[in-house]
Amino acid sequence: MDTIQYLQIAQELLAPWTVRVETPEENRVDIYLPVEKIVEATQAMVNAGGWHLSAMTGMDIPQTETTEGEIEMLYHFCQRAAVVTLRIRVPYSMPFVASICDVIPPATLYEREAIEMFGLTFNGTPSRERLLLPDDWPEGVFPLRKSFKGLE
Amino acid sequence: MENLSSPEKFIVPIGPQHPALKEPAHFAITVDGEVVTGATVRLGYVHRGIEKGAEDRS
């Protein structure tokens, strides 16, 4: 099977929850999902076999005059050269995402990183302990938000 | 009488610097005798924040 077929299969698999699809590169597809469907979608990817969670990354979308600030979480799944990215967005005021650790236990490291870097809250995550930031880092300061310009 | 038995829980710290590690990392390994019963990890000692540095330069 070639890369395009892998991507098509994943798209069909996730079709019940898909809000929007983008193709940023030939071997990639970005699938936008509702926040509450991320665990089911992850489970579907795992059940399909062959896909592995390559990384979880976050992105800060700062507020503008008309919109509230949001955090986007991206879950990158790979199979051979194919990359499927599941994308969900939560607003600053409701930064709650369901943990996928029940499905993929090692995701705890990525979730801990997102907690301290973006200030997200993962419901049901096994550990919320600090992972990367130093012990004396102040509470409530999230270095990967765009509004962070350095400590005083 | 003085208690001479070994403690039930013992934490073996490994790192941040250790010859077996490829980069600094701290592991706190909880042992019960020879059996490892738990472990925690702390990373980020060489985190350079490259993502943050690149943010304004794209």
N, CA and C atoms of all chains as a GROMACS GRO file, in nm:
protein
  630
    1MET      N    1   0.084  -0.121   0.000
    1MET     CA    2   0.000   0.000   0.000
    1MET      C    3   0.087   0.125   0.000
    2ASP      N    4   0.042   0.224  -0.067
    2ASP     CA    5   0.122   0.347  -0.066
    2ASP      C    6   0.062   0.450   0.029
    3THR      N    7   0.137   0.558   0.043
    3THR     CA    8   0.103   0.661   0.141
    3THR      C    9  -0.039   0.715   0.123
    4ILE      N   10  -0.076   0.739  -0.003
    4ILE     CA   11  -0.208   0.797  -0.029
    4ILE      C   12  -0.319   0.704   0.023
    5GLN      N   13  -0.298   0.574   0.004
    5GLN     CA   14  -0.399   0.478   0.051
    5GLN      C   15  -0.410   0.479   0.204
    6TYR      N   16  -0.294   0.485   0.271
    6TYR     CA   17  -0.296   0.492   0.417
    6TYR      C   18  -0.378   0.614   0.464
    7LEU      N   19  -0.355   0.726   0.397
    7LEU     CA   20  -0.424   0.848   0.437
    7LEU      C   21  -0.574   0.836   0.412
    8GLN      N   22  -0.610   0.774   0.299
    8GLN     CA   23  -0.753   0.757   0.269
    8GLN      C   24  -0.821   0.669   0.373
    9ILE      N   25  -0.753   0.560   0.409
    9ILE     CA   26  -0.811   0.468   0.508
    9ILE      C   27  -0.835   0.541   0.641
   10ALA      N   28  -0.734   0.620   0.682
   10ALA     CA   29  -0.748   0.694   0.808
   10ALA      C   30  -0.862   0.794   0.800
   11GLN      N   31  -0.875   0.859   0.686
   11GLN     CA   32  -0.982   0.958   0.671
   11GLN      C   33  -1.120   0.893   0.680
   12GLU      N   34  -1.135   0.776   0.616
   12GLU     CA   35  -1.262   0.704   0.625
   12GLU      C   36  -1.291   0.661   0.768
   13LEU      N   37  -1.184   0.617   0.835
   13LEU     CA   38  -1.195   0.572   0.974
   13LEU      C   39  -1.248   0.683   1.065
   14LEU      N   40  -1.199   0.805   1.042
   14LEU     CA   41  -1.231   0.916   1.130
   14LEU      C   42  -1.350   0.999   1.079
   15ALA      N   43  -1.404   0.959   0.966
   15ALA     CA   44  -1.513   1.036   0.904
   15ALA      C   45  -1.631   1.065   0.997
   16PRO      N   46  -1.671   0.971   1.086
   16PRO     CA   47  -1.788   1.000   1.170
   16PRO      C   48  -1.772   1.123   1.259
   17TRP      N   49  -1.647   1.160   1.293
   17TRP     CA   50  -1.625   1.272   1.385
   17TRP      C   51  -1.563   1.392   1.317
   18THR      N   52  -1.525   1.378   1.191
   18THR     CA   53  -1.448   1.483   1.126
   18THR      C   54  -1.530   1.610   1.106
   19VAL      N   55  -1.468   1.724   1.141
   19VAL     CA   56  -1.530   1.854   1.118
   19VAL      C   57  -1.477   1.913   0.988
   20ARG      N   58  -1.345   1.900   0.968
   20ARG     CA   59  -1.281   1.962   0.853
   20ARG      C   60  -1.153   1.886   0.823
   21VAL      N   61  -1.116   1.880   0.697
   21VAL     CA   62  -0.993   1.809   0.657
   21VAL      C   63  -0.905   1.905   0.578
   22GLU      N   64  -0.776   1.901   0.607
   22GLU     CA   65  -0.681   1.979   0.529
   22GLU      C   66  -0.566   1.889   0.486
   23THR      N   67  -0.505   1.923   0.374
   23THR     CA   68  -0.390   1.846   0.326
   23THR      C   69  -0.271   1.939   0.310
   24PRO      N   70  -0.194   1.959   0.419
   24PRO     CA   71  -0.084   2.056   0.413
   24PRO      C   72   0.031   2.009   0.324
   25GLU      N   73   0.050   1.877   0.314
   25GLU     CA   74   0.154   1.823   0.228
   25GLU      C   75   0.103   1.694   0.167
   26GLU      N   76   0.177   1.646   0.069
   26GLU     CA   77   0.135   1.527  -0.004
   26GLU      C   78   0.114   1.405   0.087
   27ASN      N   79   0.204   1.390   0.185
   27ASN     CA   80   0.199   1.272   0.269
   27ASN      C   81   0.129   1.297   0.402
   28ARG      N   82   0.059   1.410   0.413
   28ARG     CA   83  -0.004   1.445   0.541
   28ARG      C   84  -0.150   1.478   0.522
   29VAL      N   85  -0.225   1.455   0.629
   29VAL     CA   86  -0.362   1.504   0.632
   29VAL      C   87  -0.392   1.550   0.774
   30ASP      N   88  -0.452   1.668   0.784
   30ASP     CA   89  -0.492   1.723   0.914
   30ASP      C   90  -0.642   1.706   0.928
   31ILE      N   91  -0.684   1.644   1.038
   31ILE     CA   92  -0.826   1.621   1.060
   31ILE      C   93  -0.870   1.695   1.186
   32TYR      N   94  -0.962   1.789   1.168
   32TYR     CA   95  -1.013   1.867   1.281
   32TYR      C   96  -1.129   1.790   1.344
   33LEU      N   97  -1.124   1.778   1.476
   33LEU     CA   98  -1.225   1.700   1.548
   33LEU      C   99  -1.286   1.784   1.659
   34PRO      N  100  -1.409   1.750   1.701
   34PRO     CA  101  -1.462   1.813   1.822
   34PRO      C  102  -1.383   1.763   1.943
   35VAL      N  103  -1.364   1.853   2.042
   35VAL     CA  104  -1.278   1.820   2.158
   35VAL      C  105  -1.319   1.688   2.224
   36GLU      N  106  -1.451   1.665   2.237
   36GLU     CA  107  -1.496   1.549   2.316
   36GLU      C  108  -1.477   1.416   2.242
   37LYS      N  109  -1.436   1.422   2.117
   37LYS     CA  110  -1.423   1.297   2.040
   37LYS      C  111  -1.280   1.246   2.031
   38ILE      N  112  -1.187   1.312   2.098
   38ILE     CA  113  -1.046   1.277   2.077
   38ILE      C  114  -1.013   1.136   2.125
   39VAL      N  115  -1.073   1.091   2.235
   39VAL     CA  116  -1.041   0.957   2.285
   39VAL      C  117  -1.093   0.851   2.189
   40GLU      N  118  -1.217   0.869   2.142
   40GLU     CA  119  -1.273   0.773   2.046
   40GLU      C  120  -1.191   0.769   1.918
   41ALA      N  121  -1.150   0.885   1.870
   41ALA     CA  122  -1.072   0.890   1.746
   41ALA      C  123  -0.936   0.823   1.765
   42THR      N  124  -0.873   0.848   1.881
   42THR     CA  125  -0.744   0.783   1.911
   42THR      C  126  -0.761   0.632   1.917
   43GLN      N  127  -0.869   0.589   1.984
   43GLN     CA  128  -0.897   0.445   1.993
   43GLN      C  129  -0.914   0.384   1.854
   44ALA      N  130  -0.982   0.456   1.766
   44ALA     CA  131  -1.003   0.406   1.630
   44ALA      C  132  -0.870   0.392   1.556
   45MET      N  133  -0.781   0.489   1.575
   45MET     CA  134  -0.649   0.482   1.510
   45MET      C  135  -0.569   0.364   1.563
   46VAL      N  136  -0.576   0.341   1.695
   46VAL     CA  137  -0.501   0.229   1.756
   46VAL      C  138  -0.560   0.096   1.708
   47ASN      N  139  -0.692   0.087   1.708
   47ASN     CA  140  -0.756  -0.039   1.665
   47ASN      C  141  -0.725  -0.072   1.519
   48ALA      N  142  -0.708   0.032   1.437
   48ALA     CA  143  -0.681   0.010   1.296
   48ALA      C  144  -0.547  -0.060   1.275
   49GLY      N  145  -0.455  -0.044   1.369
   49GLY     CA  146  -0.324  -0.109   1.360
   49GLY      C  147  -0.234  -0.040   1.262
   50GLY      N  148  -0.104  -0.045   1.291
   50GLY     CA  149  -0.006   0.014   1.200
   50GLY      C  150   0.028   0.158   1.232
   51TRP      N  151  -0.065   0.231   1.292
   51TRP     CA  152  -0.041   0.371   1.326
   51TRP      C  153   0.023   0.379   1.463
   52HIS      N  154   0.118   0.470   1.476
   52HIS     CA  155   0.171   0.497   1.610
   52HIS      C  156   0.168   0.647   1.637
   53LEU      N  157   0.150   0.680   1.765
   53LEU     CA  158   0.150   0.820   1.806
   53LEU      C  159   0.294   0.868   1.804
   54SER      N  160   0.325   0.954   1.708
   54SER     CA  161   0.464   0.999   1.692
   54SER      C  162   0.495   1.117   1.782
   55ALA      N  163   0.396   1.203   1.803
   55ALA     CA  164   0.416   1.317   1.893
   55ALA      C  165   0.282   1.383   1.921
   56MET      N  166   0.278   1.455   2.032
   56MET     CA  167   0.165   1.543   2.059
   56MET      C  168   0.222   1.683   2.075
   57THR      N  169   0.171   1.775   2.001
   57THR     CA  170   0.223   1.912   2.013
   57THR      C  171   0.108   2.007   2.042
   58GLY      N  172   0.142   2.123   2.090
   58GLY     CA  173   0.041   2.223   2.121
   58GLY      C  174   0.067   2.349   2.042
   59MET      N  175  -0.037   2.432   2.035
   59MET     CA  176  -0.022   2.558   1.963
   59MET      C  177  -0.111   2.660   2.032
   60ASP      N  178  -0.057   2.779   2.052
   60ASP     CA  179  -0.134   2.886   2.114
   60ASP      C  180  -0.187   2.978   2.005
   61ILE      N  181  -0.317   3.004   2.011
   61ILE     CA  182  -0.378   3.098   1.917
   61ILE      C  183  -0.429   3.214   2.001
   62PRO      N  184  -0.353   3.323   2.005
   62PRO     CA  185  -0.388   3.431   2.097
   62PRO      C  186  -0.521   3.496   2.064
   63GLN      N  187  -0.578   3.564   2.165
   63GLN     CA  188  -0.705   3.630   2.143
   63GLN      C  189  -0.688   3.750   2.051
   64THR      N  190  -0.794   3.778   1.977
   64THR     CA  191  -0.796   3.900   1.897
   64THR      C  192  -0.910   3.985   1.951
   65GLU      N  193  -0.940   4.093   1.882
   65GLU     CA  194  -1.047   4.180   1.931
   65GLU      C  195  -1.182   4.110   1.928
   66THR      N  196  -1.198   4.016   1.836
   66THR     CA  197  -1.329   3.953   1.821
   66THR      C  198  -1.334   3.809   1.874
   67THR      N  199  -1.218   3.744   1.888
   67THR     CA  200  -1.221   3.603   1.929
   67THR      C  201  -1.144   3.582   2.058
   68GLU      N  202  -1.185   3.478   2.130
   68GLU     CA  203  -1.117   3.442   2.253
   68GLU      C  204  -0.992   3.361   2.220
   69GLY      N  205  -0.891   3.370   2.307
   69GLY     CA  206  -0.770   3.291   2.286
   69GLY      C  207  -0.798   3.143   2.298
   70GLU      N  208  -0.727   3.064   2.217
   70GLU     CA  209  -0.750   2.920   2.217
   70GLU      C  210  -0.617   2.846   2.219
   71ILE      N  211  -0.623   2.722   2.269
   71ILE     CA  212  -0.508   2.632   2.261
   71ILE      C  213  -0.548   2.518   2.169
   72GLU      N  214  -0.458   2.487   2.077
   72GLU     CA  215  -0.485   2.375   1.988
   72GLU      C  216  -0.390   2.262   2.025
   73MET      N  217  -0.445   2.140   2.034
   73MET     CA  218  -0.361   2.022   2.056
   73MET      C  219  -0.359   1.942   1.927
   74LEU      N  220  -0.239   1.897   1.889
   74LEU     CA  221  -0.223   1.820   1.766
   74LEU      C  222  -0.166   1.683   1.801
   75TYR      N  223  -0.234   1.579   1.756
   75TYR     CA  224  -0.190   1.442   1.781
   75TYR      C  225  -0.144   1.384   1.648
   76HIS      N  226  -0.014   1.359   1.638
   76HIS     CA  227   0.043   1.314   1.510
   76HIS      C  228   0.058   1.162   1.510
   77PHE      N  229  -0.011   1.098   1.417
   77PHE     CA  230   0.001   0.953   1.401
   77PHE      C  231   0.073   0.924   1.270
   78CYS      N  232   0.166   0.828   1.275
   78CYS     CA  233   0.245   0.796   1.156
   78CYS      C  234   0.231   0.649   1.118
   79GLN      N  235   0.234   0.625   0.989
   79GLN     CA  236   0.249   0.490   0.936
   79GLN      C  237   0.331   0.503   0.808
   80ARG      N  238   0.451   0.439   0.807
   80ARG     CA  239   0.545   0.461   0.696
   80ARG      C  240   0.560   0.612   0.675
   81ALA      N  241   0.541   0.659   0.554
   81ALA     CA  242   0.560   0.803   0.527
   81ALA      C  243   0.433   0.884   0.554
   82ALA      N  244   0.322   0.816   0.584
   82ALA     CA  245   0.195   0.888   0.603
   82ALA      C  246   0.188   0.947   0.744
   83VAL      N  247   0.140   1.070   0.750
   83VAL     CA  248   0.121   1.136   0.880
   83VAL      C  249  -0.022   1.187   0.888
   84VAL      N  250  -0.094   1.142   0.989
   84VAL     CA  251  -0.229   1.190   1.013
   84VAL      C  252  -0.227   1.270   1.142
   85THR      N  253  -0.272   1.394   1.136
   85THR     CA  254  -0.273   1.480   1.253
   85THR      C  255  -0.416   1.507   1.296
   86LEU      N  256  -0.447   1.468   1.419
   86LEU     CA  257  -0.579   1.499   1.476
   86LEU      C  258  -0.567   1.630   1.550
   87ARG      N  259  -0.656   1.724   1.519
   87ARG     CA  260  -0.644   1.858   1.580
   87ARG      C  261  -0.771   1.892   1.656
   88ILE      N  262  -0.753   1.936   1.780
   88ILE     CA  263  -0.867   1.982   1.860
   88ILE      C  264  -0.832   2.118   1.920
   89ARG      N  265  -0.936   2.197   1.945
   89ARG     CA  266  -0.915   2.331   2.000
   89ARG      C  267  -1.000   2.353   2.124
   90VAL      N  268  -0.939   2.414   2.226
   90VAL     CA  269  -1.014   2.452   2.344
   90VAL      C  270  -0.985   2.598   2.376
   91PRO      N  271  -1.086   2.671   2.426
   91PRO     CA  272  -1.063   2.811   2.464
   91PRO      C  273  -0.988   2.821   2.598
   92TYR      N  274  -0.921   2.935   2.620
   92TYR     CA  275  -0.851   2.959   2.748
   92TYR      C  276  -0.942   2.937   2.868
   93SER      N  277  -1.068   2.979   2.852
   93SER     CA  278  -1.158   2.975   2.967
   93SER      C  279  -1.204   2.833   3.000
   94MET      N  280  -1.194   2.741   2.905
   94MET     CA  281  -1.235   2.601   2.929
   94MET      C  282  -1.127   2.507   2.875
   95PRO      N  283  -1.006   2.510   2.936
   95PRO     CA  284  -0.896   2.436   2.875
   95PRO      C  285  -0.896   2.287   2.913
   96PHE      N  286  -1.010   2.222   2.894
   96PHE     CA  287  -1.021   2.082   2.937
   96PHE      C  288  -1.018   1.987   2.818
   97VAL      N  289  -0.927   1.891   2.824
   97VAL     CA  290  -0.913   1.790   2.721
   97VAL      C  291  -0.913   1.655   2.790
   98ALA      N  292  -0.979   1.557   2.732
   98ALA     CA  293  -0.976   1.422   2.790
   98ALA      C  294  -0.840   1.359   2.762
   99SER      N  295  -0.786   1.292   2.865
   99SER     CA  296  -0.656   1.225   2.849
   99SER      C  297  -0.671   1.102   2.761
  100ILE      N  298  -0.569   1.076   2.678
  100ILE     CA  299  -0.572   0.954   2.596
  100ILE      C  300  -0.484   0.844   2.657
  101CYS      N  301  -0.444   0.864   2.784
  101CYS     CA  302  -0.352   0.768   2.847
  101CYS      C  303  -0.414   0.630   2.866
  102ASP      N  304  -0.547   0.623   2.872
  102ASP     CA  305  -0.610   0.491   2.882
  102ASP      C  306  -0.589   0.411   2.754
  103VAL      N  307  -0.578   0.482   2.644
  103VAL     CA  308  -0.560   0.416   2.514
  103VAL      C  309  -0.411   0.398   2.484
  104ILE      N  310  -0.334   0.505   2.504
  104ILE     CA  311  -0.190   0.503   2.478
  104ILE      C  312  -0.118   0.553   2.604
  105PRO      N  313  -0.080   0.464   2.695
  105PRO     CA  314  -0.022   0.507   2.824
  105PRO      C  315   0.100   0.600   2.813
  106PRO      N  316   0.193   0.579   2.719
  106PRO     CA  317   0.310   0.669   2.714
  106PRO      C  318   0.275   0.814   2.681
  107ALA      N  319   0.153   0.840   2.639
  107ALA     CA  320   0.113   0.979   2.609
  107ALA      C  321   0.122   1.067   2.733
  108THR      N  322   0.138   1.006   2.850
  108THR     CA  323   0.147   1.085   2.973
  108THR      C  324   0.260   1.188   2.966
  109LEU      N  325   0.371   1.154   2.902
  109LEU     CA  326   0.482   1.249   2.894
  109LEU      C  327   0.443   1.371   2.810
  110TYR      N  328   0.374   1.348   2.699
  110TYR     CA  329   0.330   1.460   2.615
  110TYR      C  330   0.226   1.544   2.688
  111GLU      N  331   0.138   1.477   2.761
  111GLU     CA  332   0.034   1.552   2.831
  111GLU      C  333   0.094   1.637   2.943
  112ARG      N  334   0.193   1.580   3.013
  112ARG     CA  335   0.258   1.660   3.118
  112ARG      C  336   0.328   1.780   3.056
  113GLU      N  337   0.387   1.763   2.941
  113GLU     CA  338   0.453   1.876   2.874
  113GLU      C  339   0.350   1.983   2.838
  114ALA      N  340   0.236   1.940   2.782
  114ALA     CA  341   0.133   2.037   2.742
  114ALA      C  342   0.075   2.108   2.863
  115ILE      N  343   0.063   2.037   2.976
  115ILE     CA  344   0.009   2.099   3.097
  115ILE      C  345   0.097   2.216   3.140
  116GLU      N  346   0.228   2.193   3.145
  116GLU     CA  347   0.312   2.301   3.197
  116GLU      C  348   0.346   2.407   3.092
  117MET      N  349   0.346   2.370   2.965
  117MET     CA  350   0.382   2.467   2.862
  117MET      C  351   0.264   2.553   2.818
  118PHE      N  352   0.142   2.495   2.821
  118PHE     CA  353   0.025   2.568   2.769
  118PHE      C  354  -0.086   2.590   2.872
  119GLY      N  355  -0.076   2.525   2.988
  119GLY     CA  356  -0.179   2.541   3.088
  119GLY      C  357  -0.308   2.469   3.055
  120LEU      N  358  -0.297   2.360   2.984
  120LEU     CA  359  -0.414   2.277   2.957
  120LEU      C  360  -0.445   2.190   3.080
  121THR      N  361  -0.566   2.138   3.086
  121THR     CA  362  -0.602   2.042   3.190
  121THR      C  363  -0.647   1.915   3.122
  122PHE      N  364  -0.577   1.806   3.151
  122PHE     CA  365  -0.614   1.677   3.092
  122PHE      C  366  -0.694   1.598   3.195
  123ASN      N  367  -0.820   1.575   3.165
  123ASN     CA  368  -0.904   1.500   3.258
  123ASN      C  369  -0.864   1.352   3.253
  124GLY      N  370  -0.833   1.297   3.371
  124GLY     CA  371  -0.802   1.155   3.379
  124GLY      C  372  -0.658   1.120   3.349
  125THR      N  373  -0.570   1.220   3.340
  125THR     CA  374  -0.429   1.190   3.315
  125THR      C  375  -0.365   1.138   3.443
  126PRO      N  376  -0.279   1.035   3.433
  126PRO     CA  377  -0.229   0.972   3.556
  126PRO      C  378  -0.136   1.058   3.640
  127SER      N  379  -0.066   1.152   3.579
  127SER     CA  380   0.029   1.235   3.655
  127SER      C  381   0.026   1.376   3.605
  128ARG      N  382   0.023   1.471   3.698
  128ARG     CA  383   0.030   1.613   3.661
  128ARG      C  384   0.159   1.676   3.713
  129GLU      N  385   0.253   1.592   3.751
  129GLU     CA  386   0.378   1.644   3.807
  129GLU      C  387   0.458   1.717   3.701
  130ARG      N  388   0.544   1.805   3.747
  130ARG     CA  389   0.635   1.876   3.658
  130ARG      C  390   0.725   1.777   3.585
  131LEU      N  391   0.750   1.808   3.458
  131LEU     CA  392   0.837   1.721   3.380
  131LEU      C  393   0.960   1.797   3.330
  132LEU      N  394   0.937   1.912   3.269
  132LEU     CA  395   1.047   1.984   3.203
  132LEU      C  396   1.090   2.110   3.276
  133LEU      N  397   0.994   2.183   3.330
  133LEU     CA  398   1.028   2.312   3.390
  133LEU      C  399   1.097   2.292   3.526
  134PRO      N  400   1.182   2.389   3.565
  134PRO     CA  401   1.252   2.375   3.692
  134PRO      C  402   1.158   2.388   3.813
  135ASP      N  403   1.208   2.344   3.930
  135ASP     CA  404   1.127   2.344   4.051
  135ASP      C  405   1.081   2.484   4.091
  136ASP      N  406   1.164   2.585   4.062
  136ASP     CA  407   1.131   2.720   4.109
  136ASP      C  408   1.053   2.801   4.005
  137TRP      N  409   1.003   2.735   3.903
  137TRP     CA  410   0.921   2.804   3.802
  137TRP      C  411   0.788   2.845   3.866
  138PRO      N  412   0.745   2.972   3.846
  138PRO     CA  413   0.621   3.016   3.912
  138PRO      C  414   0.497   2.944   3.858
  139GLU      N  415   0.399   2.925   3.946
  139GLU     CA  416   0.272   2.862   3.908
  139GLU      C  417   0.196   2.955   3.812
  140GLY      N  418   0.127   2.897   3.719
  140GLY     CA  419   0.039   2.976   3.634
  140GLY      C  420   0.110   3.054   3.525
  141VAL      N  421   0.238   3.028   3.503
  141VAL     CA  422   0.312   3.092   3.393
  141VAL      C  423   0.341   2.984   3.290
  142PHE      N  424   0.288   3.005   3.169
  142PHE     CA  425   0.298   2.900   3.068
  142PHE      C  426   0.386   2.948   2.952
  143PRO      N  427   0.510   2.896   2.945
  143PRO     CA  428   0.609   2.956   2.856
  143PRO      C  429   0.580   2.946   2.706
  144LEU      N  430   0.498   2.852   2.663
  144LEU     CA  431   0.476   2.842   2.518
  144LEU      C  432   0.351   2.916   2.472
  145ARG      N  433   0.286   2.988   2.565
  145ARG     CA  434   0.180   3.078   2.519
  145ARG      C  435   0.245   3.200   2.457
  146LYS      N  436   0.180   3.254   2.355
  146LYS     CA  437   0.238   3.367   2.284
  146LYS      C  438   0.256   3.490   2.374
  147SER      N  439   0.171   3.499   2.478
  147SER     CA  440   0.178   3.615   2.566
  147SER      C  441   0.300   3.610   2.657
  148PHE      N  442   0.367   3.497   2.667
  148PHE     CA  443   0.485   3.485   2.754
  148PHE      C  444   0.606   3.546   2.684
  149LYS      N  445   0.666   3.647   2.748
  149LYS     CA  446   0.783   3.711   2.688
  149LYS      C  447   0.906   3.697   2.776
  150GLY      N  448   0.900   3.615   2.878
  150GLY     CA  449   1.015   3.596   2.966
  150GLY      C  450   0.976   3.623   3.110
  151LEU      N  451   1.051   3.566   3.204
  151LEU     CA  452   1.025   3.590   3.345
  151LEU      C  453   1.084   3.724   3.384
  152GLU      N  454   1.024   3.787   3.485
  152GLU     CA  455   1.073   3.918   3.532
  152GLU      C  456   1.215   3.904   3.586
  153MET      N  457   1.369  -0.210   7.200
  153MET     CA  458   1.488  -0.254   7.129
  153MET      C  459   1.500  -0.181   6.995
  154GLU      N  460   1.620  -0.153   6.961
  154GLU     CA  461   1.643  -0.075   6.838
  154GLU      C  462   1.603  -0.155   6.714
  155ASN      N  463   1.536  -0.088   6.623
  155ASN     CA  464   1.492  -0.156   6.501
  155ASN      C  465   1.607  -0.163   6.401
  156LEU      N  466   1.653  -0.284   6.376
  156LEU     CA  467   1.769  -0.300   6.288
  156LEU      C  468   1.730  -0.345   6.147
  157SER      N  469   1.600  -0.365   6.123
  157SER     CA  470   1.560  -0.410   5.989
  157SER      C  471   1.571  -0.294   5.890
  158SER      N  472   1.580  -0.327   5.764
  158SER     CA  473   1.594  -0.224   5.662
  158SER      C  474   1.461  -0.152   5.640
  159PRO      N  475   1.466  -0.029   5.594
  159PRO     CA  476   1.340   0.043   5.572
  159PRO      C  477   1.258  -0.022   5.462
  160GLU      N  478   1.126  -0.005   5.472
  160GLU     CA  479   1.038  -0.071   5.374
  160GLU      C  480   1.050  -0.006   5.236
  161LYS      N  481   1.062   0.126   5.237
  161LYS     CA  482   1.065   0.196   5.109
  161LYS      C  483   1.197   0.270   5.098
  162PHE      N  484   1.257   0.258   4.983
  162PHE     CA  485   1.388   0.320   4.964
  162PHE      C  486   1.389   0.384   4.825
  163ILE      N  487   1.435   0.507   4.817
  163ILE     CA  488   1.437   0.574   4.687
  163ILE      C  489   1.582   0.586   4.639
  164VAL      N  490   1.607   0.533   4.522
  164VAL     CA  491   1.740   0.543   4.460
  164VAL      C  492   1.736   0.655   4.356
  165PRO      N  493   1.805   0.766   4.382
  165PRO     CA  494   1.808   0.872   4.281
  165PRO      C  495   1.914   0.844   4.175
  166ILE      N  496   1.878   0.861   4.050
  166ILE     CA  497   1.974   0.846   3.939
  166ILE      C  498   1.971   0.974   3.858
  167GLY      N  499   2.085   1.036   3.839
  167GLY     CA  500   2.091   1.160   3.764
  167GLY      C  501   2.076   1.281   3.854
  168PRO      N  502   2.067   1.402   3.799
  168PRO     CA  503   2.064   1.437   3.656
  168PRO      C  504   2.190   1.398   3.577
  169GLN      N  505   2.306   1.390   3.644
  169GLN     CA  506   2.425   1.351   3.570
  169GLN      C  507   2.459   1.207   3.602
  170HIS      N  508   2.474   1.125   3.498
  170HIS     CA  509   2.509   0.985   3.517
  170HIS      C  510   2.574   0.935   3.388
  171PRO      N  511   2.682   0.859   3.398
  171PRO     CA  512   2.752   0.815   3.276
  171PRO      C  513   2.664   0.734   3.181
  172ALA      N  514   2.560   0.671   3.232
  172ALA     CA  515   2.476   0.587   3.147
  172ALA      C  516   2.372   0.667   3.070
  173LEU      N  517   2.356   0.796   3.105
  173LEU     CA  518   2.251   0.874   3.041
  173LEU      C  519   2.307   0.952   2.922
  174LYS      N  520   2.226   0.960   2.817
  174LYS     CA  521   2.271   1.034   2.698
  174LYS      C  522   2.257   1.184   2.718
  175GLU      N  523   2.163   1.224   2.801
  175GLU     CA  524   2.151   1.364   2.835
  175GLU      C  525   2.100   1.370   2.979
  176PRO      N  526   2.112   1.486   3.044
  176PRO     CA  527   2.071   1.490   3.184
  176PRO      C  528   1.923   1.456   3.201
  177ALA      N  529   1.895   1.368   3.296
  177ALA     CA  530   1.758   1.333   3.333
  177ALA      C  531   1.764   1.282   3.475
  178HIS      N  532   1.659   1.307   3.550
  178HIS     CA  533   1.658   1.260   3.688
  178HIS      C  534   1.551   1.154   3.706
  179PHE      N  535   1.590   1.039   3.755
  179PHE     CA  536   1.495   0.932   3.785
  179PHE      C  537   1.498   0.905   3.935
  180ALA      N  538   1.384   0.898   3.995
  180ALA     CA  539   1.374   0.857   4.135
  180ALA      C  540   1.311   0.719   4.135
  181ILE      N  541   1.390   0.618   4.161
  181ILE     CA  542   1.344   0.479   4.155
  181ILE      C  543   1.311   0.432   4.296
  182THR      N  544   1.188   0.396   4.318
  182THR     CA  545   1.147   0.342   4.448
  182THR      C  546   1.167   0.192   4.448
  183VAL      N  547   1.242   0.142   4.547
  183VAL     CA  548   1.270  -0.001   4.551
  183VAL      C  549   1.224  -0.061   4.684
  184ASP      N  550   1.180  -0.184   4.676
  184ASP     CA  551   1.148  -0.264   4.794
  184ASP      C  552   1.240  -0.385   4.788
  185GLY      N  553   1.353  -0.378   4.857
  185GLY     CA  554   1.455  -0.481   4.841
  185GLY      C  555   1.513  -0.472   4.702
  186GLU      N  556   1.502  -0.580   4.628
  186GLU     CA  557   1.555  -0.582   4.492
  186GLU      C  558   1.448  -0.547   4.389
  187VAL      N  559   1.325  -0.528   4.433
  187VAL     CA  560   1.215  -0.508   4.338
  187VAL      C  561   1.185  -0.359   4.322
  188VAL      N  562   1.181  -0.314   4.200
  188VAL     CA  563   1.144  -0.175   4.172
  188VAL      C  564   0.992  -0.162   4.180
  189THR      N  565   0.945  -0.074   4.266
  189THR     CA  566   0.800  -0.060   4.283
  189THR      C  567   0.745   0.069   4.223
  190GLY      N  568   0.835   0.160   4.187
  190GLY     CA  569   0.785   0.285   4.128
  190GLY      C  570   0.900   0.366   4.073
  191ALA      N  571   0.867   0.461   3.989
  191ALA     CA  572   0.971   0.546   3.933
  191ALA      C  573   0.909   0.677   3.886
  192THR      N  574   0.982   0.786   3.906
  192THR     CA  575   0.938   0.913   3.850
  192THR      C  576   1.053   0.970   3.766
  193VAL      N  577   1.018   1.054   3.672
  193VAL     CA  578   1.118   1.110   3.583
  193VAL      C  579   1.104   1.262   3.578
  194ARG      N  580   1.218   1.330   3.569
  194ARG     CA  581   1.220   1.474   3.542
  194ARG      C  582   1.318   1.497   3.428
  195LEU      N  583   1.270   1.569   3.327
  195LEU     CA  584   1.355   1.599   3.212
  195LEU      C  585   1.372   1.751   3.202
  196GLY      N  586   1.422   1.795   3.090
  196GLY     CA  587   1.422   1.938   3.064
  196GLY      C  588   1.547   2.011   3.108
  197TYR      N  589   1.647   1.940   3.159
  197TYR     CA  590   1.769   2.009   3.204
  197TYR      C  591   1.841   2.078   3.088
  198VAL      N  592   1.827   2.023   2.967
  198VAL     CA  593   1.892   2.087   2.852
  198VAL      C  594   1.787   2.139   2.752
  199HIS      N  595   1.667   2.169   2.801
  199HIS     CA  596   1.562   2.225   2.716
  199HIS      C  597   1.601   2.367   2.679
  200ARG      N  598   1.611   2.395   2.548
  200ARG     CA  599   1.661   2.526   2.507
  200ARG      C  600   1.550   2.619   2.461
  201GLY      N  601   1.428   2.570   2.455
  201GLY     CA  602   1.319   2.656   2.414
  201GLY      C  603   1.331   2.704   2.271
  202ILE      N  604   1.378   2.617   2.184
  202ILE     CA  605   1.399   2.656   2.043
  202ILE      C  606   1.266   2.696   1.978
  203GLU      N  607   1.158   2.625   2.014
  203GLU     CA  608   1.028   2.656   1.957
  203GLU      C  609   0.989   2.801   1.988
  204LYS      N  610   1.013   2.840   2.114
  204LYS     CA  611   0.981   2.977   2.155
  204LYS      C  612   1.068   3.077   2.080
  205GLY      N  613   1.196   3.043   2.069
  205GLY     CA  614   1.289   3.133   2.003
  205GLY      C  615   1.256   3.155   1.857
  206ALA      N  616   1.198   3.051   1.794
  206ALA     CA  617   1.168   3.060   1.651
  206ALA      C  618   1.035   3.129   1.624
  207GLU      N  619   0.954   3.145   1.728
  207GLU     CA  620   0.818   3.193   1.711
  207GLU      C  621   0.809   3.327   1.635
  208ASP      N  622   0.891   3.421   1.673
  208ASP     CA  623   0.880   3.554   1.616
  208ASP      C  624   0.963   3.569   1.489
  209ARG      N  625   1.023   3.462   1.443
  209ARG     CA  626   1.116   3.474   1.329
  209ARG      C  627   1.071   3.396   1.208
  210SER      N  628   0.944   3.358   1.204
  210SER     CA  629   0.899   3.278   1.090
  210SER      C  630   0.861   3.370   0.975
   0.00000   0.00000   0.00000
